[in-house]
Amino acid sequence: MTLKMTPLRPLTPLSGFCLALLMGLAPCIAAAEPRIPTNAAEVLEHLPMRPGDATAREMAGLRAEVANAAKQSPPNPLPAARLAQRYFDLAMAKGDPRYVGYADAVVKPFAHLQLAPLLTVRGQLMQYRHLFDEALQAFDAALQIDPQFASAHAWRGAIFLVQAKYPRAVGECDALHNLGRAVLSGGCTGLVQAYSGQLEKADATLQSALQVTQDTDSKLWLLTRLGEVAAWRGQTVLAEQFFRTALALGVDDGYLLAAWTDFLLDQKRPAEVVQWLAKWDSSDGLLLRLALAETQLKLPAAQAHVQALDDRFAAAKLRGDTTHRAEEARFYLQLRGDAKQALVLAAANYQVQREPRDARVLLEAALAARDGAPAQPARDWLTSSGFEDKHLRQLGATTAARP
C-alpha cells in the first residue's frame, strides 16, 4: 500500500500507504535489480535540464548539497538523507528500481551513523525489498532517537497494514494523531477501517483528511484510496470520479495508475488501459496491466509484452528476488493460463503480504486451479477482518466449497 514519506520536510502521503508499501506496488515491481555503484564519483543519473523541469532542477540542487557536504569535516550526512529520500520517492512514482540503487549508494557512506533521517531512509529501502523485520528495526531505532519522528510511525503503520496486523497499525495511527499529524493520522486510520470491515467509516475518515490538506501529494494519495474504497463498496461511478480527480493533479504515481487501470480492467474497459499505460512499460506492475489489456484486445504488441514479462520474471528468479510474487501470480493466471503455478506464487506471496489485492489473486488462483485449500489464509482474513468487498467475499465462499 504505499504513503510517500518525506522525513526532512513536511510529510506527505504517497502511493499506497506505498506508505505502505509502498505499501503495494510493491506493484512497485521492477524492471531490473537496483544496482549500488561502487565508485562514489560515478554519475548516477543525467536528468534533462529543460526550462520548467522542476524535478531536474531539484535533483541537481540536492546533488550539489551532497557534494558540498562531503567537503566538510566530518561530512554532513543530512543532505545525503534528503537526496536518498528523493530518489526513493522517484522510484515509487516512476516504478523504476534504479532510483533505489541510487538511494542505497548515497547513504552507504553513512551506514555507521545512527540518525533518525538516515535510519528512516534505510528502513524504506529495506521494506522495498520486503525485509519487513529489518525495516521495523530501523524505524524503531529512529524513534528511539527522536520519538516525534512522524515518518517512522507512518512507515511502521504501513508495514503493519500490509501484514494485516491492524491493532498494531492503530497504535501508529494514534501516535501520528498525538503528534498533530492530522492528514497522516487520517490516512492511516482510514485504511485500518477500510481493511477491517468499516468501509463507510473509512470513506468518511479519508474525506475528512482530504478536506484539511492543501498538499498535492497528500490529495493524490487520499483520492486514490477513496477511489479504491468506493470500488470495494460497489460505487463504480463515485470510484471513477475519485480516480479521475487524482489523475487530474498531473502527478506521476505508479500506485495510482495501477489502482486506476485495475479498476478499468474490472469494468471491461481494456482500450482505456492501453491509452493510459502505453508509455509505462519500464514498470513491471504496469506492464502487466498493459499486457492484460492488449491481450484482451488481441493487439499485436501483446505478445512482445508478455515475453518481456516472462524474461523479467525469469531474471528475478536468477537473482533470488521474490518481491514480485503477486504480480507474477497474475501473470501466470491471466496471461499464461497456468493456474497451478499461479496458486503456488500467490500462496507464497500471501505469507508475506496480506493486503486485499494479495487476497484477491490468491482466491482467484485457487478458484481457477480448483484447489481451495491453499487459499484458507485469505478466507481466514476475510472472516477475522470483516472486509466488505462483495467480490472477495464471493470468491471466499466459492473456494471454500472446493477443498
C-alpha positions in Angstrom: 0.0 0.0 0.0 2.3 2.7 0.0 2.3 6.9 1.7 5.2 8.8 0.4 7.2 9.9 3.4 9.5 12.9 3.2 11.1 13.0 6.7 13.3 16.1 6.2 10.5 18.4 5.0 6.7 18.5 5.6 5.5 14.9 5.5 3.1 13.9 2.7 1.4 10.5 2.0 2.1 8.9 -1.4 1.3 5.7 -3.1 -0.5 3.2 -1.3 0.2 3.8 2.3 3.3 2.6 -0.7 3.4 4.4 2.6 2.7 1.3 2.9 4.3 -0.2 0.6 4.9 1.1 -0.8 2.6 -0.2 0.5 1.7 -2.3 -2.6 3.3 -1.8 -5.8 5.2 -3.0 -4.1 3.1 -3.0 -7.8 6.3 -1.4 -7.4 7.8 -4.4 -9.1 10.7 -3.6 -11.2 12.3 -4.0 -14.5 15.8 -4.6 -13.1 17.6 -5.2 -9.8 18.6 -2.0 -8.1 22.4 -1.5 -8.6 24.7 0.0 -5.9 27.6 1.8 -7.6 31.0 1.1 -6.1 32.6 4.4 -7.1 31.4 7.4 -5.1 32.4 9.7 -8.0 30.2 7.9 -10.6 27.5 9.9 -12.2 24.3 8.1 -11.3 21.8 9.8 -13.5 21.6 12.6 -16.0 18.3 14.4 -15.9 17.4 16.7 -18.7 17.7 20.3 -17.7 14.8 21.8 -19.6 13.0 25.1 -18.8 10.2 24.3 -16.4 11.7 20.9 -15.4 11.3 21.3 -11.7 12.4 17.7 -10.9 15.7 18.0 -12.8 16.5 21.3 -11.0 15.6 19.9 -7.7 17.8 16.8 -8.1 20.7 18.9 -9.4 20.4 21.1 -6.3 20.2 18.1 -3.9 23.3 16.6 -5.5 25.2 19.9 -5.2 24.3 20.0 -1.5 25.7 16.4 -1.1 28.9 17.4 -2.9 29.4 20.4 -0.7 28.6 18.5 2.5 31.2 15.9 1.6 33.9 18.6 1.8 33.0 19.3 5.4 35.0 17.6 8.2 33.3 15.5 9.2 30.9 15.2 6.2 27.3 16.4 6.9 25.0 13.4 6.3 21.7 15.2 6.2 21.9 16.3 2.6 22.6 12.7 1.7 19.5 11.6 3.5 17.5 14.2 1.7 18.8 13.1 -1.7 18.3 9.4 -0.9 14.7 10.2 0.2 14.0 12.0 -3.1 15.5 9.1 -5.1 13.2 6.7 -3.2 10.2 8.9 -4.0 11.1 8.8 -7.7 11.4 5.0 -7.6 7.8 4.9 -6.2 6.5 7.4 -8.7 8.2 6.1 -11.8 8.2 2.4 -10.9 11.9 2.4 -11.7 14.2 0.5 -9.3 17.3 2.1 -10.4 16.5 5.0 -8.1 16.5 2.6 -5.2 20.1 1.7 -6.1 21.0 5.4 -6.3 19.5 5.9 -2.8 21.5 3.0 -1.5 24.7 4.4 -2.9 24.0 7.9 -1.4 23.5 6.7 2.2 26.1 3.8 2.2 29.0 6.1 3.4 26.9 6.9 6.5 25.9 3.3 7.4 27.7 3.6 10.7 25.6 6.7 11.8 22.5 6.4 13.9 20.5 9.4 12.9 16.7 9.4 12.6 16.5 10.6 9.0 19.2 8.1 7.8 17.6 5.2 9.7 14.2 6.0 8.2 15.5 6.1 4.7 17.3 2.7 5.3 14.0 1.3 6.6 12.2 2.4 3.5 14.9 0.7 1.3 14.5 -2.5 3.4 10.8 -2.6 3.1 11.1 -2.1 -0.6 12.8 -5.4 -0.7 10.2 -6.9 1.7 12.7 -7.1 4.6 9.9 -6.0 6.9 11.5 -7.1 10.2 14.7 -5.3 9.4 12.8 -2.2 8.3 10.8 -2.2 11.5 14.0 -2.4 13.5 15.3 0.7 11.6 12.2 2.6 12.2 12.2 1.6 15.9 15.8 2.9 16.2 14.8 6.2 14.6 12.0 6.6 17.1 14.4 5.8 20.0 16.5 8.8 18.8 13.5 11.0 18.1 10.2 9.9 19.5 8.4 12.6 17.4 9.8 11.5 14.1 6.4 11.1 12.4 7.7 9.4 9.2 8.9 6.4 11.2 5.5 6.0 12.8 3.8 6.3 9.4 6.1 3.6 7.8 5.6 1.3 10.8 1.8 1.7 10.3 2.2 0.9 6.6 4.0 -2.3 7.3 1.6 -3.5 9.9 -1.3 -2.8 7.4 0.5 -4.9 4.8 0.9 -7.7 7.3 -2.8 -7.4 8.4 -1.7 -6.5 12.0 -4.4 -4.0 12.4 -4.2 -3.4 16.2 -0.5 -2.5 15.9 -1.3 -0.3 12.9 -3.9 1.6 15.0 -1.1 2.3 17.5 0.9 4.0 14.9 -2.2 6.0 13.7 -2.8 7.1 17.3 0.9 8.2 17.6 0.5 10.3 14.4 -2.6 11.9 15.9 -0.8 12.7 19.1 2.0 14.3 17.1 -0.6 16.6 15.5 -0.3 15.0 12.0 -3.9 15.1 11.1 -3.6 14.1 7.5 -1.2 11.2 8.1 -3.3 10.1 11.0 -6.5 10.3 9.0 -5.0 8.4 6.1 -3.7 5.7 8.4 -6.9 5.3 10.3 -9.0 5.3 7.2 -7.0 2.4 5.8 -7.3 0.4 9.0 -11.1 1.0 8.8 -11.2 0.0 5.2 -9.3 -3.2 5.7 -11.3 -4.2 8.8 -14.9 -4.2 7.7 -15.7 -0.5 8.1 -15.8 0.9 4.5 -18.4 3.6 5.3 -16.3 4.9 8.2 -13.2 4.7 6.1 -14.8 6.8 3.4 -15.7 9.5 6.0 -12.3 9.4 7.6 -10.4 9.8 4.3 -12.8 12.5 3.2 -12.1 14.4 6.4 -8.4 14.2 5.9 -8.8 15.3 2.3 -10.6 18.4 3.4 -7.8 19.6 5.6 -4.8 19.2 3.3 -3.5 21.6 0.6 -0.6 19.3 -0.3 -0.8 17.8 -3.8 0.8 14.5 -2.9 -1.5 14.1 0.1 -4.5 14.8 -2.1 -3.4 12.3 -4.7 -2.9 9.6 -2.1 -6.2 10.2 -0.4 -8.2 10.4 -3.6 -6.6 7.2 -4.8 -7.6 5.4 -1.6 -11.1 6.9 -1.7 -11.4 5.5 -5.3 -10.5 2.1 -4.0 -12.9 2.3 -1.1 -15.7 3.3 -3.4 -14.9 0.4 -5.8 -14.9 -2.1 -2.9 -18.4 -0.7 -1.9 -19.6 -1.2 -5.5 -19.9 2.5 -6.1 -18.3 2.5 -9.5 -19.4 5.9 -10.7 -18.0 7.5 -7.5 -14.8 5.5 -7.7 -14.2 6.7 -11.2 -14.7 10.3 -10.1 -12.1 9.9 -7.3 -9.6 8.3 -9.6 -10.0 10.9 -12.3 -9.7 13.8 -9.8 -6.4 12.2 -8.6 -5.2 11.8 -12.2 -6.1 15.4 -13.0 -3.5 16.6 -10.4 -0.9 15.7 -13.1 1.5 13.9 -10.8 3.2 10.7 -11.8 2.3 7.9 -9.4 2.7 4.2 -10.0 0.2 3.2 -7.4 -2.5 5.5 -8.7 -2.0 4.1 -12.2 -2.1 0.5 -11.0 -5.3 1.1 -9.0 -7.0 3.1 -11.8 -6.1 0.5 -14.6 -7.2 -2.4 -12.3 -10.5 -0.6 -12.0 -10.7 -0.2 -15.7 -9.9 -3.9 -16.3 -12.6 -4.8 -13.8 -15.0 -2.6 -15.7 -14.2 -4.3 -19.0 -12.5 -1.2 -20.5 -9.1 -2.5 -21.8 -8.8 0.1 -24.5 -8.5 2.8 -22.0 -5.9 0.9 -20.1 -3.7 0.8 -23.2 -4.1 4.6 -23.6 -3.0 5.2 -20.0 -0.1 2.8 -19.9 1.4 2.9 -23.3 4.5 4.8 -22.0 4.9 2.9 -18.7 6.5 -0.3 -19.8 9.5 0.2 -17.6 7.4 -0.7 -14.6 6.7 -4.4 -14.5 3.5 -3.9 -12.5 2.1 -1.5 -15.0 3.5 -3.5 -18.0 1.5 -6.5 -16.6 -1.7 -4.4 -16.7 -0.9 -3.2 -20.2 -0.3 -6.7 -21.5 -3.6 -7.9 -19.9 -5.4 -5.1 -21.8 -3.6 -5.7 -25.1 -4.3 -9.5 -24.8 -8.0 -8.9 -24.3 -8.0 -6.6 -27.3 -5.8 -9.0 -29.4 -3.3 -6.3 -30.2 0.0 -7.1 -31.9 2.0 -5.6 -29.1 0.6 -8.1 -26.6 2.9 -11.0 -27.5 6.1 -8.9 -27.1 5.0 -7.5 -23.8 4.1 -11.0 -22.5 7.5 -12.2 -23.5 9.1 -9.2 -21.8 7.4 -10.0 -18.6 8.4 -13.7 -18.9 12.0 -12.6 -19.3 11.9 -10.2 -16.3 10.3 -12.8 -14.0 13.0 -15.3 -15.1 15.7 -12.8 -14.4 14.2 -12.1 -11.0 14.4 -15.9 -10.2 18.0 -16.0 -11.1 18.7 -13.1 -8.7 16.7 -14.8 -5.9 14.3 -11.8 -6.0 10.9 -12.8 -4.5 9.4 -9.3 -4.1 7.2 -9.6 -7.1 5.2 -12.8 -6.5 1.7 -11.2 -6.5 2.3 -9.7 -10.0 3.9 -12.9 -11.2 0.9 -14.9 -10.0 -1.4 -12.7 -12.0 0.9 -13.2 -15.0 0.7 -17.0 -14.8 -3.0 -16.9 -14.1 -4.2 -14.4 -16.6 -1.6 -14.5 -19.4 -0.1 -18.0 -19.3 -3.2 -19.9 -18.2 -1.2 -21.8 -15.6 -3.5 -21.7 -12.5 -1.4 -24.2 -10.5 1.8 -22.2 -10.8 -0.2 -19.0 -10.1 -1.6 -20.6 -6.9 1.9 -21.6 -5.7 3.1 -18.0 -6.2 0.0 -16.3 -4.7 0.2 -18.5 -1.6 3.8 -17.8 -1.1 3.2 -14.1 -1.5 0.3 -14.1 1.0 2.7 -15.4 3.7 4.4 -12.0 3.4 1.9 -9.5 2.1 -1.8 -9.6 3.2 -3.5 -6.6 1.6 -6.8 -7.0 -0.2 -5.1 -7.2 -3.6 -3.0 -10.1 -2.3 -6.0 -12.0 -1.0 -7.8 -11.5 -4.4 -5.1 -13.0 -6.5 -4.8 -15.9 -4.1 -8.5 -16.6 -4.2 -8.7 -16.2 -7.9 -5.9 -18.6 -8.5 -7.4 -21.1 -6.1 -10.7 -20.9 -7.9 -9.0 -21.4 -11.3 -6.9 -24.3 -10.0 -10.0 -25.9 -8.4 -8.0 -26.2 -5.2 -9.4 -24.2 -2.3 -7.1 -25.4 0.5 -4.1 -23.1 -0.2 -6.5 -20.1 0.0 -7.5 -20.8 3.5 -5.4 -18.0 5.0 -7.2 -15.5 2.8 -10.6 -16.8 3.8 -9.5 -16.6 7.5 -8.6 -13.0 6.9 -12.0 -12.3 5.3 -13.6 -13.8 8.4 -11.4 -12.1 11.0 -11.2 -8.7 9.3 -14.8 -8.5 8.1 -13.6 -6.9 4.8 -16.7 -5.9 2.9 -15.8 -6.2 -0.7 -18.6 -8.4 -2.2 -16.4 -9.9 -5.0 -13.7 -11.1 -2.5 -16.3 -12.5 -0.2 -17.9 -14.4 -3.0 -14.5 -15.8 -4.0 -14.0 -16.8 -0.4 -17.3 -18.7 -0.3 -16.7 -20.4 -3.7 -13.2 -21.5 -2.9 -14.3 -22.8 0.5 -16.6 -25.3 -1.3 -13.5 -26.7 -3.2 -11.2 -28.1 -0.5 
